[in-house]
Amino acid sequence: MEYLVTMTTHVPDGTPQQAVDDIRAREAARSRELAAQGSLVRLWRPPLQPGEWRTFGLFSASDDSQLEDVLASMPLRVWRDDEVTPLSHHPNDPGSGRRTNRTGAEFFTIFVSDIPAGTPDEAVADAKARERGRAHELAEEAHLERLWELPGEGRALGLWRATDANEMQAIIKSLPLDPYMTTEITPLTRHPSDPALATG
């Protein structure tokens, strides 16, 4: 099972810089170990405020208990709050085994379906069928990397690549279901301990 973990670190006031540097070095080493074990899949940094430490992590674990063991084993956990979101299979997900050319910036999208009452079932079914085809095209074009269902009705998380925010917006507008969804786009930057940096 896959999980998205939002990890927010709060370093206590007065902590010596040497102690911070030491625990960050141990965290990086532990991240490499977890990646080698297959527990840590990806790490990203979202937009941050000055002085803020926040990371998005994609983890793989058999269940919630195993994930907690993994998170507890990370040195920064002593200063960190973790928000865990379980991810479920989405029928339009290209799959984790795909290899793209890995060019462009990465983005998360959160989609929330908002189909107006009274919309004909045929129109919705047609849009969903065209959405499947468009998702396949975008995956082949190396724009759509992953797609998961989120907890709650009609919610999904996407991982995308685009040259910039404008192209990402255009991609979203090209989706047949766009008229029926609200979309939140979050730009991502690479984390120095991201396992993808080791694989190229």
N, C-alpha and C positions, 0 to 999 in steps of 0.2 A: 504494500500500500504506500502511496505517496502523500506527503504532507508539506504544506507551506508553513514555515515558521518565521514569524516576525520577531527578531531578536533586538531588544533595546537595552543598551548597556548604560549604567549609571555609576561612574567612578566616584567613590566617596571623597568628599572634600578633604584636602590635606594628604591624599595618597602620594607618596614619593614617585617621581617620574620613573625611577629605576624599577619600582614594583610594577608600574603600569607596563613598561617595556618588557619585563620578564613574563608577565602573564599573557601579553599579546604574542610573544614568541612561542610560549607553550600552547596557546590556542591555535596558532598556525600549524604547529607540529601535529596537534591532535586532529585538526581538520584534514591534514594529509592522510593520517591513519584511517579516519572515518571514510574518506573518499576511496582509499584502497580497499576497504571492506565492503564498499557499495552502499553504505548508510548515508553518506553525504553526496548529493548529486550535483548541486549548483549552489553558488552564493552570489548575491548581488547587493549593491548599495542603491537605495532609493534616494530621491532628493533629500538633503539634510539641512537642518538649521545649524548655525554656528554652535560648535561645542556638542552637537548631538551625535551619538553613536547608534546607528540603527542598520540592521542587515536583514535581507530576505534570504532564507535558506530553503532549498528543496531537498527534502530528506526522504529516504526509503526505509520502511520498517514493517515488520509483520503485523504489528498492532500498536495501540497507544502506549502500552507498557514498555515495549521494546524502544519506542521512540523516546520515552522519558529517560530510559537508561542511557541512550546515546546523548541526549541533551545534557544530562547530569554529569556526563564524563568530560564535558568541555570546560577548560579552566575558567573562561570568562563567565560561566554560569553563576559564580559567586556575586557578580555585580549586575546580572542580567535578568530582565523579565522576558519570558517567551510566550508569544501568542500563537497557538497551534491551530491550523485550519486543515482538516482532512480533505483530501482531494479524491474525487471519484472519476471513473472512466467516462469520457465524453465520446459519443459515437463518431464525431468528426475529428477526433484526435489523430494526427499523423503518426503518433507513436514515438517512444523514446529511442528506438533503434535507428531512426533516420539520421543521416549525416548531411548537413548542409554545408555550403561554402563559408558559413560563419562570417559574412561581411555585414556591415551596417550596425547601427545601434539596436539595443534590445529594449523592449517595452512589455509591460504587463497591461492587459485589459481586463476589467471586470464588466461583464455583460449582465444586465438584468432585463429579462423579458417583460414587456409591458404591452400586451396585445389588447387593444380596445375592445370593450364589450360589444358584441354584435358583429364582430369581424367574421365573415363567412369561413367555415371550416376549410373549404376548398382553397381559399386564398392563403390561409396559414399553411396548409399542407404543401401547396405549390412553392411558397417561399422557403419552407424547410428543405424541400428537395433541391431547390436551386442553391440554397446555403451549403448543402453537402458538396455539390459540384464546385462551388466557388472556394470552399475550404480546401478541397483537393488541389485546385489550381494554385492557390496561394502557398500551399505546402511545396508543390513542385517548383514554384518560383523562389523558394527559400525565404518566404516571408512568415508563414505560420510554422512555428516549431512545435508547440504543444498546446493542447486544449483539455481542460478538466472541468467537471461539474463541481460546483461549490455547494455547501450545505444551504438549504432553503430552496424554495420553488423557483425555477427559471433563472438560476444564477450560474455563471460560468467564468472561469479564469483562462486567459490566453497568454501565451508567450510568443512574441513576434520579433521580427527584425525589419528595420526600414532605414533608409538613409538619414531621415530626420523626422521631426514631429509632423511636418506638413505631409510627408508621404504616408506616415502612420494614419493620420486623419483620413487621407484619401482611400487607404485600404479599408478602413472601417466603413466609410461611406459606400464602398463597392459591395458590401455584404447585403444580400437580399433581405436578411432579417433586420437590417439597420433601422428601418422605419418602426419596427416593433420593439426596439431595445433602447435602454439608456446605457451609455458606455463611459467608463472612467478609464483614462489612459495614464499610466505611470511610467515615466522614463527611468531606465535602469543604467547604472554604470558598473563596471567590473569591480569585484572585490579581489584584493590581492591573494586571498586563499581559495578563490574559485577553482574547483577541480578542472573546469574547462580550460584554464590557462595551461594546465599540464598536458592536455591532450591536443591542443592546437585548435 
